[in-house]
């Protein structure tokens, strides 16, 4: 039995949104999740790998919460201090606060209302949801453009995220995450738990970072520089937190 084209389009809207919510992490990448205007969690992706990359799916129910992608150094390269990065996170979260309600409403329209109305045969409701989502996206893009400096975006980066948000409506609810993806920071692995998390989460975060380093150590040569850098980080994590 052939599947109706409207149903396929409805499924496609949700699928594009979910794919756009994914990160593909390499060894040395981590995702800092946020809640309530501050970092709240740290993820190194799933155990499943695709082409050598670990998948991480941002929560599809909270597109208004940005995720920060950070790189923990394994080669002894120059790094940023945890204090500087935490301050940058705070400024960024403040700058995107106004986008939260817009993205929440946009996600409800394009990922919930539009697909359901399309699959159930209510084209007027579908068109109304799409039109309203487009208006919300335009308003959000104006905010991003006005706060480009606070978000640390270049003119080209701003044009890129605005173009995608307006042309691909299933991607528009992820505008908050899109502007956050445009920046990436490099830190020492031992400093990851010091990025503004709740102090009570420190021991658990240090354990997670340590496990990630142990896993990464299996993929580098034992007599190489990366192995030594990771070993140094593991020794630092074994010491009491400051």
N, C-alpha and C positions, 0 to 999 in steps of 0.2 A: 504494500500500500504506500503510494508516494506521500511524502511529507509536504504539507502546505508551505508555500514560499513565505507566508507571513510568520509561520512558526520558526522557520529557519532564520529569518531575519531577527526575530525576538531572541533566539538562542545566540545568534551572532553578536548582538549588542552586549549581552552579558559576558560572552567569551572574550571579546575584545577588551572589555573593562578589566577582566581578571588577568589577562596576559599583560596588560599595561601596568597592573599592580605588582608584577613580579620583578624580583632582582635576580641576577645570575652572578653569584659570588665566586671569586677565585680564592685560592689559598692566600690568607692575609687580609681578606675583606671581612668586615663585620657590619651589622646594621644596628644602629641605636634607635630604639623606638621611643615615642614620647606619649605623655598623657598629662593633662592638667598644666601644660606650659613648662614641663621639665622632662628630662630623660627618665625613662621608667624601665627599660629592658634592653638586653643585648642578645643578638642572635648571630650565629655563624652559618645559618642556612640549614637545610635538611640533609640527611645522610644520602639522599638520592642525588646523583650527579648526572648532568647532561652536557656532553662534550667537555668534560673536565670542570664544569661549573656546578656549584651547589645552588639549588633553587631556594628562594625565599619569597613567600607570598604575603604581602602586606594585608592586614585584615580588610576584607572588602566592605565591612560594616562601618569603618572609621576612616574614610578618605580625608577627613579634616585634620587628622593627626599626621604630621610629617615624619618621615623616617630619614635619619642621617646615615650616609654610607661613609665608613671610616676604614682606613688601611692601617694595619699594625705592621710595623717594620720588621723584616726578616733579613735585611742585607746591610744594616749599619748605616743607612742613608740619613740625611738630615730629617728631623722630625719637629713637630710643633709641641708646645707644652700643653698638658691637660687643662691648665687654667685658662690659657688663651682660647682653646677650642670650646671649653664650657661657656665662656663669655660670648663667643660667636654663636653658639647654639641658642643662648638666651635672647640675644638680639634678633636672631632669625625667627624664633618662636613668637616674639612680640610683634614682629613685622607681618606675620601671616595670620595673626589672630582674627583679623577682620574677614579673612577668607573662609573661616570654618563654617559658619552658617550657610554661606553661599554654596560651598561644596557639598554639605550634607543634603541640602535641598536638591541640588543638581543630581546627586547620586540616586536619591529616591525617585526622581523623575525618569532618568535615562536607564537605570538598572532595574527598577521595580515597576513603576507605572507604565512606561512605554512598552516594555516587552509583554507585560500581562495584557494590556489593552489591545496590542497588535495580535497576540495569539488568540484572544477571545473574540476578535472581529469588531473592535470599536476604533475605527480609523480616526475619527474626530478627536477622541481622547488621546490617541497616539500622537497626532499632529500637535495638539495643544501642549502635551508634555514636552515634545521636542522643541517647540517654539519657546516655551518658558525656560527650558534648560539652556537654550542658546542665549536668551537674555541674561540669565544668571552668569553664564560663562563670560559674556561681554563685560558685565560689571566686575567680575573677578579679574579679568585681564587688565581692566583699567587700574584696579588696585595694585596689581603686580607691576605695571608700568610706572605708576607713581612712586612705588616703594622699591624700585630697582636697586638703588644704592644701598638701602638697608638690607636687602636680600643678597647683596654681593654679586649681582648679575651684570654681565656686560650687555651692551645694546643688542649684540647678536644673539646671546642666550635668551634675552627677554623676547626678542622677535620669534625665536624658535618655539618656546613654550606657548606663547600666545597663538602662533599659527596652528600648532597641533590641537590646542584646546578648542579653537573655533572650527577647525576643519573636521576633526574626529570627535564627535560628541560623546561616544563611550569613553574617550580618554579625558574629557573635560572635568569629571569629578576628581581626577587625580592631579589637578593643577597644583595643589599645595605640595604634594609629593614631588611633582615634576620640578618645581623651582628648588626643592631641597636636593634633588639628584644632581643638579648642575655643579655642585661643589663637593669636594672630597678632601678629607684630611688624613695625614699620616702621623701616627703616634707610636711610641713604644707600647708594646702589648701590656706591660705592667701598669701603664697609665690609663688604660681603658676604664677601669672601675671608678676613676676620679673625674668623670665627665659631667658631674652634677646630679648623680643618682642620689636616692635616699641613703643616708649613712648606714641604715640597717641592712641594705642590700649588698654592702661591700663584700662580705665573706662569700656569698653565693656567686657574685660576679667574678671574684678572683678565681674561684674553682672552675667556672665555665671558661675563663680565659686560659687557665692552666691546661684544661683538657683539650682546648683547641690547639694550643701550642704543641702538646704531646702528639696530637694527631698530625699536625703539619710537619713535625720532625721526621716522621716516617717517610716523607716524600723528598727529602734532601739528602745529599751525600754526607756521610758521617765525617769526612775529612774536609768538608767545605766551609766557607765563611758563614753561610746561612745556618748551618747546624750549630755553629758556635754562638751566633747571635741569639738563636732560639734558646740555647742552653743558658745563656746569660739572663734572658728574660724569665726563664723558669726559676732560676736561682733567686732573682729579685722578687718573684711572686711568693716564694717560700718564706721570705722574710716577713715580719709583722708589718701590717699596713701602717703608714705614718699617721 
